[in-house]
Amino acid sequence: VGTMASPDAASDSPVECLKQARAAARVNPDAIEDFIYGGHDSAARRREITAAILSDGDFGGEDRIFMNHTERYVNSARMAASYHLKIEELDLASKREHQWAYEAVNEVLPTDVHQAMFIPALEYQTSAEQREKWLADAKSFRILGAYVQTELGHGSNVRALETTATFEPRTQEFVIHTPRLSSTKWWPGGLGKTATHCVLHARLILPGQGDMGV
């Protein structure tokens, strides 16, 4: 019967083994970081932004695992407000710098859908007149938007959406209607708690012309 070496020796501990392996490695982690983030200057800028976020008392430190749903939402909303103010303070110009700051926050924020889906929808799916009316307010967070596409019965099958938007010429308004259970808007990110506005996907109904599609 063979025998096993005693695990009591400090050199046999997992921590020590990791230290030894890292010390013996011929990989330069700084060079890898520079490669991943597009050069030495970009990597240094990322470290600078990360340090600014982590050193700010408004981020981190909470034991989020033990928060209930309401506490987690309120805490992330507080962090979202602090995050957007911090972005202005740091004068982050590029989307890449914004992403680095967001990664350092390490929390899902109630404004994520607003930035990732609502603002791009306004930028790329609206007329010049609509952009002039809504885009500045969205980018300055004077309004907060949700992206309302998915329905309970249709997932991401946009052609099958059932919610209707019927144009009323007299009032110059759209009447929104979900005619059956399957047309219930489902997973409308941010709509129930955070958003003041939304981009709604629906079938356009025009008087005298009927269903014009989504």
C-alpha positions as CSV (number, residue, x, y, z in Angstrom):
1,V,0.0,0.0,0.0
2,G,1.4,3.4,-1.0
3,T,1.6,6.4,1.3
4,M,0.7,10.0,0.6
5,A,2.9,13.0,1.6
6,S,1.7,14.9,4.5
7,P,-0.4,18.0,3.6
8,D,0.8,19.8,6.7
9,A,3.9,21.3,5.0
10,A,3.4,25.0,4.2
11,S,4.9,24.4,0.7
12,D,2.1,21.9,-0.1
13,S,-0.7,24.3,0.6
14,P,-2.8,25.5,-2.3
15,V,-1.9,29.1,-1.6
16,E,1.8,28.4,-1.6
17,C,1.5,26.3,-4.7
18,L,-0.2,29.2,-6.5
19,K,2.5,31.6,-5.3
20,Q,5.2,29.3,-6.6
21,A,3.5,28.8,-9.9
22,R,3.0,32.5,-10.5
23,A,6.6,33.2,-9.5
24,A,7.9,30.7,-12.0
25,A,5.7,31.9,-14.8
26,R,7.3,33.6,-17.8
27,V,4.2,35.5,-18.7
28,N,4.3,39.3,-18.2
29,P,0.9,40.3,-16.9
30,D,1.5,44.0,-17.6
31,A,2.2,43.2,-21.3
32,I,-1.0,41.1,-21.5
33,E,-3.0,43.9,-19.9
34,D,-1.5,46.4,-22.5
35,F,-2.5,44.0,-25.3
36,I,-6.0,43.4,-24.1
37,Y,-6.8,47.1,-23.6
38,G,-5.2,48.5,-26.7
39,G,-1.8,49.6,-25.5
40,H,0.1,50.9,-22.5
41,D,-1.7,54.3,-22.4
42,S,-5.2,52.7,-22.6
43,A,-4.4,50.2,-19.9
44,A,-3.1,53.0,-17.6
45,R,-6.3,55.0,-18.3
46,R,-8.4,52.0,-17.3
47,R,-6.5,51.6,-14.1
48,E,-7.0,55.3,-13.4
49,I,-10.7,55.1,-13.9
50,T,-11.1,51.9,-11.9
51,A,-9.1,53.4,-9.0
52,A,-11.3,56.5,-9.0
53,I,-14.5,54.4,-8.8
54,L,-13.2,52.0,-6.2
55,S,-11.9,54.8,-4.0
56,D,-15.3,56.5,-3.9
57,G,-17.3,55.7,-0.8
58,D,-20.5,55.6,-2.8
59,F,-19.6,52.3,-4.4
60,G,-19.2,48.9,-2.9
61,G,-19.0,47.9,0.8
62,E,-22.6,46.7,1.1
63,D,-23.4,43.1,1.8
64,R,-25.8,42.9,-1.2
65,I,-26.2,39.1,-0.9
66,F,-28.3,39.6,2.2
67,M,-30.5,42.4,0.9
68,N,-34.1,41.8,-0.1
69,H,-35.4,42.8,-3.5
70,T,-36.5,46.3,-2.4
71,E,-33.3,47.0,-0.5
72,R,-31.2,45.9,-3.5
73,Y,-33.2,48.1,-5.9
74,V,-33.0,51.1,-3.7
75,N,-29.3,50.6,-3.2
76,S,-28.6,50.1,-6.9
77,A,-30.7,53.3,-7.6
78,R,-28.5,55.2,-5.2
79,M,-25.4,53.8,-6.9
80,A,-26.8,54.7,-10.3
81,A,-27.2,58.4,-9.3
82,S,-23.7,58.4,-7.9
83,Y,-22.3,56.7,-10.9
84,H,-23.7,59.1,-13.4
85,L,-22.4,62.1,-11.4
86,K,-19.0,60.4,-11.2
87,I,-19.0,60.0,-14.9
88,E,-19.4,63.7,-15.3
89,E,-16.8,64.4,-12.7
90,L,-14.2,62.1,-14.4
91,D,-15.1,63.7,-17.8
92,L,-15.2,60.3,-19.6
93,A,-15.4,60.8,-23.3
94,S,-15.6,57.5,-25.0
95,K,-17.9,54.5,-24.7
96,R,-14.9,52.4,-23.7
97,E,-14.1,54.6,-20.8
98,H,-17.8,54.4,-19.7
99,Q,-17.6,50.6,-19.9
100,W,-14.5,50.5,-17.7
101,A,-16.2,52.7,-15.1
102,Y,-19.3,50.6,-15.1
103,E,-17.3,47.4,-14.7
104,A,-15.6,48.9,-11.6
105,V,-19.0,49.6,-10.1
106,N,-19.8,45.9,-10.2
107,E,-23.6,46.2,-9.9
108,V,-26.6,46.0,-12.2
109,L,-28.0,49.6,-12.3
110,P,-31.6,50.6,-12.9
111,T,-30.5,52.9,-15.7
112,D,-28.8,50.1,-17.7
113,V,-31.7,49.6,-20.2
114,H,-32.1,53.3,-20.5
115,Q,-28.5,53.6,-21.7
116,A,-28.2,50.3,-23.6
117,M,-31.5,50.3,-25.5
118,F,-33.7,53.4,-24.9
119,I,-31.1,56.0,-26.0
120,P,-29.9,54.0,-29.0
121,A,-33.5,53.6,-30.1
122,L,-34.0,57.3,-30.0
123,E,-30.7,57.8,-31.9
124,Y,-31.3,55.4,-34.7
125,Q,-35.1,54.8,-35.0
126,T,-36.5,58.3,-34.8
127,S,-36.9,61.4,-37.0
128,A,-34.9,64.5,-36.7
129,E,-37.9,66.2,-35.0
130,Q,-38.3,63.4,-32.5
131,R,-34.5,63.4,-31.7
132,E,-34.6,67.1,-31.1
133,K,-37.5,66.7,-28.7
134,W,-36.4,63.7,-26.7
135,L,-32.7,62.9,-27.1
136,A,-31.1,65.6,-25.0
137,D,-33.5,64.9,-22.1
138,A,-32.7,61.2,-22.3
139,K,-28.9,61.7,-22.3
140,S,-29.1,64.1,-19.4
141,F,-31.4,61.7,-17.4
142,R,-34.2,64.2,-17.2
143,I,-36.3,61.4,-18.5
144,L,-35.6,57.6,-18.0
145,G,-36.7,55.2,-20.6
146,A,-37.6,51.5,-20.9
147,Y,-37.5,49.3,-24.0
148,V,-40.9,47.6,-24.4
149,Q,-40.9,45.0,-27.1
150,T,-41.3,41.4,-25.8
151,E,-44.8,40.0,-25.2
152,L,-45.8,37.1,-23.1
153,G,-46.9,35.0,-26.2
154,H,-44.3,36.1,-28.7
155,G,-40.8,36.5,-27.2
156,S,-38.7,38.3,-29.7
157,N,-40.9,37.4,-32.7
158,V,-41.5,41.1,-33.6
159,R,-43.7,40.2,-36.6
160,A,-46.2,38.4,-34.3
161,L,-46.6,41.2,-31.8
162,E,-50.2,41.9,-30.9
163,T,-50.2,45.1,-29.0
164,T,-51.8,47.9,-31.1
165,A,-51.2,51.6,-31.4
166,T,-54.3,53.1,-33.0
167,F,-53.9,56.7,-34.3
168,E,-56.7,59.0,-33.3
169,P,-56.8,62.0,-35.7
170,R,-59.0,64.1,-33.6
171,T,-56.7,64.2,-30.6
172,Q,-53.5,63.5,-32.6
173,E,-52.7,60.6,-30.1
174,F,-52.1,56.9,-30.2
175,V,-54.4,54.6,-28.2
176,I,-52.4,51.7,-26.9
177,H,-54.2,48.4,-26.5
178,T,-53.2,44.8,-25.5
179,P,-56.2,42.8,-26.8
180,R,-55.4,39.5,-25.2
181,L,-53.3,37.8,-22.5
182,S,-50.6,36.8,-25.0
183,S,-50.1,40.4,-25.9
184,T,-49.1,41.4,-22.4
185,K,-45.8,43.2,-22.5
186,W,-43.3,41.0,-20.7
187,W,-39.8,41.7,-19.4
188,P,-40.1,45.5,-20.1
189,G,-36.7,46.4,-18.6
190,G,-37.1,49.2,-16.1
191,L,-40.7,50.0,-16.9
192,G,-42.3,49.1,-13.6
193,K,-39.9,50.9,-11.2
194,T,-37.5,53.3,-12.9
195,A,-38.7,54.5,-16.3
196,T,-40.7,57.7,-16.9
197,H,-41.0,57.0,-20.6
198,C,-40.6,54.0,-23.0
199,V,-40.1,53.0,-26.6
200,L,-43.1,50.8,-27.3
201,H,-43.3,48.3,-30.1
202,A,-46.8,47.8,-31.4
203,R,-48.9,47.3,-34.5
204,L,-49.8,50.7,-36.1
205,I,-53.5,51.0,-36.9
206,L,-54.5,53.9,-39.1
207,P,-58.1,55.0,-39.8
208,G,-59.3,53.7,-43.1
209,Q,-56.1,51.7,-43.7
210,G,-56.1,49.2,-40.9
211,D,-53.1,47.2,-39.7
212,M,-49.9,48.7,-41.0
213,G,-47.6,46.3,-39.2
214,V,-45.1,46.9,-36.4
